[in-house]
């Protein structure tokens, strides 16, 4: 049951990025750091036009995020 919950929540994260018309899109879903870390480790972002990219969190610089590459700078931004 724990794994099923995790898979469902990761799927919500995926659809929030790929399908903005989903029914839960307007909800303020909260995801744990573990869920976000697993999602980030399992996916990558192609910037394209930049509308769906999260500049600080998405791994778009040689497989790493700006936050991972520059943690001191990342700690200074408001989240």
Secondary structure by P-SEA (a helix, b strand, c coil): caaaaaaaaaaaaaaaacccccccccccccccaaaaaaaaaaccccccccccccccccccccccccccccaaaaaaccc
